[in-house]
Amino acid sequence: MQEYKIIWDNAVAKDIKKLKLTNRQIAKLRDKVSEIAKNPLPKAKGGYGEPLAKELHNYLKFRFDSNYRVGYELKETNGVMIIVIIDLRKDSNIYRELRKRNSK
């Protein structure tokens, strides 16, 4: 399988700043995203992603650094993985924020 091209949504930089991620965490995040990009399909199709439900069914998620959740969108026909949001796992705010970003 060919690795997907990674695109970072502009809002992700704000997420990183808000979460006050360290340079080490940012490096780990990039490594994790690169790893996921090798097979970002849903787990049901043999990939690493966990699909979201209801109106967010076009998005997938994965954990990063045990405390964070990363939401992404796949454009399978173009081979593109778009990183849309990063937030704390313990807070369901990530889904509310993703709904807002989805409606734009």
Summary of the structure (lengths in Angstrom):
residues: 104
radius of gyration: 12.8
end to end distance: 31.6
largest distance: 34.7
contacts: 285
relative contact order: 0.21
helix: 39%
strand: 30%
